[in-house]
Amino acid sequence: MLSGANWRVVWYEAIDAANVKIEEANRGLPKERRGDPVPRYDPHDCRHTAASWLVQ
């Protein structure tokens, strides 16, 4: 169960796991074909960004 700040632990673990998969997929690829890692933005920041975009 997620309560309090536990959701942040799950959030960042998921991002880190995705970045590991991206790193594995990038191995052996030329530099211009490599995928970028997922940035570790806080969900709260994403929420504010989305709200400001909607207001515009």
OpenMM code with the backbone's topology and positions (N, CA, C; nanometers):
from openmm import Vec3, app, unit

residues = "MET LEU SER GLY ALA ASN TRP ARG VAL VAL TRP TYR GLU ALA ILE ASP ALA ALA ASN VAL LYS ILE GLU GLU ALA ASN ARG GLY LEU PRO LYS GLU ARG ARG GLY ASP PRO VAL PRO ARG TYR ASP PRO HIS ASP CYS ARG HIS THR ALA ALA SER TRP LEU VAL GLN".split()
positions = [
    Vec3(0.0834, -0.1176, 0.0000),
    Vec3(0.0000, 0.0000, 0.0000),
    Vec3(0.0877, 0.1237, 0.0000),
    Vec3(0.0473, 0.2229, -0.0752),
    Vec3(0.1217, 0.3477, -0.0801),
    Vec3(0.0576, 0.4493, 0.0118),
    Vec3(0.1368, 0.4978, 0.1030),
    Vec3(0.0865, 0.6005, 0.1928),
    Vec3(0.1996, 0.6973, 0.2240),
    Vec3(0.1622, 0.8187, 0.2565),
    Vec3(0.2630, 0.9180, 0.2906),
    Vec3(0.3583, 0.9407, 0.1760),
    Vec3(0.4870, 0.9302, 0.2021),
    Vec3(0.5897, 0.9542, 0.1007),
    Vec3(0.6306, 0.8262, 0.0283),
    Vec3(0.5652, 0.7126, 0.0581),
    Vec3(0.6039, 0.5866, -0.0055),
    Vec3(0.5891, 0.5883, -0.1559),
    Vec3(0.4927, 0.6653, -0.2081),
    Vec3(0.4725, 0.6683, -0.3527),
    Vec3(0.5947, 0.7240, -0.4237),
    Vec3(0.6703, 0.8123, -0.3572),
    Vec3(0.7913, 0.8663, -0.4202),
    Vec3(0.8955, 0.7578, -0.4382),
    Vec3(0.9052, 0.6676, -0.3428),
    Vec3(1.0004, 0.5569, -0.3544),
    Vec3(0.9647, 0.4725, -0.4762),
    Vec3(0.8387, 0.4404, -0.4908),
    Vec3(0.7936, 0.3598, -0.6052),
    Vec3(0.8154, 0.4371, -0.7347),
    Vec3(0.7850, 0.5658, -0.7341),
    Vec3(0.8000, 0.6507, -0.8530),
    Vec3(0.9449, 0.6475, -0.9023),
    Vec3(1.0400, 0.6735, -0.8123),
    Vec3(1.1798, 0.6800, -0.8525),
    Vec3(1.2371, 0.5421, -0.8839),
    Vec3(1.1905, 0.4386, -0.8169),
    Vec3(1.2350, 0.3026, -0.8518),
    Vec3(1.1918, 0.2669, -0.9929),
    Vec3(1.0714, 0.3074, -1.0318),
    Vec3(1.0218, 0.2797, -1.1663),
    Vec3(1.1043, 0.3548, -1.2709),
    Vec3(1.1382, 0.4796, -1.2421),
    Vec3(1.2207, 0.5577, -1.3353),
    Vec3(1.3588, 0.4948, -1.3478),
    Vec3(1.4183, 0.4566, -1.2351),
    Vec3(1.5508, 0.3944, -1.2381),
    Vec3(1.5484, 0.2627, -1.3151),
    Vec3(1.4428, 0.1828, -1.2961),
    Vec3(1.4314, 0.0557, -1.3681),
    Vec3(1.4181, 0.0805, -1.5185),
    Vec3(1.3422, 0.1818, -1.5565),
    Vec3(1.3281, 0.2152, -1.6986),
    Vec3(1.4622, 0.2587, -1.7560),
    Vec3(1.5387, 0.3352, -1.6797),
    Vec3(1.6692, 0.3817, -1.7284),
    Vec3(1.7680, 0.2671, -1.7444),
    Vec3(1.7590, 0.1668, -1.6587),
    Vec3(1.8446, 0.0487, -1.6737),
    Vec3(1.8113, -0.0225, -1.8047),
    Vec3(1.6826, -0.0362, -1.8346),
    Vec3(1.6415, -0.1000, -1.9600),
    Vec3(1.6857, -0.0191, -2.0813),
    Vec3(1.6789, 0.1131, -2.0698),
    Vec3(1.7240, 0.1987, -2.1793),
    Vec3(1.8739, 0.1834, -2.2008),
    Vec3(1.9494, 0.1795, -2.0913),
    Vec3(2.0944, 0.1592, -2.1020),
    Vec3(2.1262, 0.0272, -2.1704),
    Vec3(2.0551, -0.0783, -2.1327),
    Vec3(2.0773, -0.2098, -2.1936),
    Vec3(2.0449, -0.2067, -2.3423),
    Vec3(1.9363, -0.1408, -2.3785),
    Vec3(1.8970, -0.1321, -2.5195),
    Vec3(1.9962, -0.0478, -2.5999),
    Vec3(2.0598, 0.0485, -2.5350),
    Vec3(2.1539, 0.1373, -2.6037),
    Vec3(2.2889, 0.0730, -2.6300),
    Vec3(2.3203, -0.0336, -2.5587),
    Vec3(2.4510, -0.0976, -2.5763),
    Vec3(2.4676, -0.1437, -2.7202),
    Vec3(2.5782, -0.1069, -2.7764),
    Vec3(2.6094, -0.1491, -2.9119),
    Vec3(2.5487, -0.0613, -3.0206),
    Vec3(2.4662, 0.0334, -2.9821),
    Vec3(2.4076, 0.1233, -3.0820),
    Vec3(2.5001, 0.2423, -3.1049),
    Vec3(2.4994, 0.2958, -3.2260),
    Vec3(2.5756, 0.4189, -3.2485),
    Vec3(2.5168, 0.5331, -3.1652),
    Vec3(2.5995, 0.6304, -3.1343),
    Vec3(2.5594, 0.7393, -3.0448),
    Vec3(2.4324, 0.8108, -3.0906),
    Vec3(2.4174, 0.8317, -3.2207),
    Vec3(2.3012, 0.9050, -3.2704),
    Vec3(2.1710, 0.8247, -3.2630),
    Vec3(2.1788, 0.6939, -3.2385),
    Vec3(2.0588, 0.6098, -3.2306),
    Vec3(2.0199, 0.5757, -3.0873),
    Vec3(2.0984, 0.6181, -2.9910),
    Vec3(2.0723, 0.5843, -2.8506),
    Vec3(1.9558, 0.6647, -2.7949),
    Vec3(1.8759, 0.5994, -2.7121),
    Vec3(1.7645, 0.6670, -2.6458),
    Vec3(1.8111, 0.7432, -2.5236),
    Vec3(1.7436, 0.8521, -2.4953),
    Vec3(1.7761, 0.9325, -2.3776),
    Vec3(1.7138, 0.8695, -2.2532),
    Vec3(1.7793, 0.8851, -2.1377),
    Vec3(1.7200, 0.8342, -2.0138),
    Vec3(1.5972, 0.9152, -1.9737),
    Vec3(1.5144, 0.8552, -1.8907),
    Vec3(1.3961, 0.9233, -1.8384),
    Vec3(1.4431, 1.0167, -1.7264),
    Vec3(1.4110, 1.1465, -1.7343),
    Vec3(1.4545, 1.2383, -1.6287),
    Vec3(1.3812, 1.2107, -1.4978),
    Vec3(1.4465, 1.2386, -1.3869),
    Vec3(1.3879, 1.2127, -1.2544),
    Vec3(1.3139, 1.3343, -1.2027),
    Vec3(1.2106, 1.3740, -1.2750),
    Vec3(1.1273, 1.4848, -1.2307),
    Vec3(1.0354, 1.4385, -1.1188),
    Vec3(1.0117, 1.5277, -1.0256),
    Vec3(0.9173, 1.4999, -0.9188),
    Vec3(0.7756, 1.5127, -0.9748),
    Vec3(0.6851, 1.4224, -0.9388),
    Vec3(0.5482, 1.4308, -0.9895),
    Vec3(0.4815, 1.5647, -0.9574),
    Vec3(0.5162, 1.6234, -0.8457),
    Vec3(0.4586, 1.7526, -0.8078),
    Vec3(0.4973, 1.8593, -0.9104),
    Vec3(0.6227, 1.8573, -0.9556),
    Vec3(0.6671, 1.9522, -1.0581),
    Vec3(0.5922, 1.9298, -1.1886),
    Vec3(0.5724, 1.8041, -1.2249),
    Vec3(0.4987, 1.7714, -1.3480),
    Vec3(0.3553, 1.8231, -1.3395),
    Vec3(0.2970, 1.8118, -1.2231),
    Vec3(0.1599, 1.8590, -1.2035),
    Vec3(0.1499, 2.0087, -1.2267),
    Vec3(0.2454, 2.0830, -1.1714),
    Vec3(0.2439, 2.2278, -1.1881),
    Vec3(0.2707, 2.2676, -1.3328),
    Vec3(0.3590, 2.1955, -1.3985),
    Vec3(0.3863, 2.2239, -1.5388),
    Vec3(0.2611, 2.2004, -1.6232),
    Vec3(0.1952, 2.0894, -1.6016),
    Vec3(0.0727, 2.0592, -1.6773),
    Vec3(-0.0341, 2.1652, -1.6512),
    Vec3(-0.0476, 2.2089, -1.5278),
    Vec3(-0.1482, 2.3109, -1.4944),
    Vec3(-0.1172, 2.4423, -1.5642),
    Vec3(0.0102, 2.4809, -1.5677),
    Vec3(0.0446, 2.6070, -1.6331),
    Vec3(0.0244, 2.5981, -1.7841),
    Vec3(0.0478, 2.4807, -1.8422),
    Vec3(0.0224, 2.4623, -1.9863),
    Vec3(-0.1269, 2.4739, -2.0161),
    Vec3(-0.2107, 2.4199, -1.9287),
    Vec3(-0.3538, 2.4266, -1.9502),
    Vec3(-0.4060, 2.5691, -1.9418),
    Vec3(-0.3449, 2.6500, -1.8570),
    Vec3(-0.3880, 2.7885, -1.8403),
    Vec3(-0.3528, 2.8704, -1.9659),
    Vec3(-0.2444, 2.8354, -2.0311),
    Vec3(-0.1993, 2.9133, -2.1480),
    Vec3(-0.2940, 2.8974, -2.2593),
] * unit.nanometer
topology = app.Topology()
chain = topology.addChain("A")
for resn in residues:
    res = topology.addResidue(resn, chain)
    for name in ("N", "CA", "C"):
        topology.addAtom(name, app.Element.getBySymbol(name[0]), res)
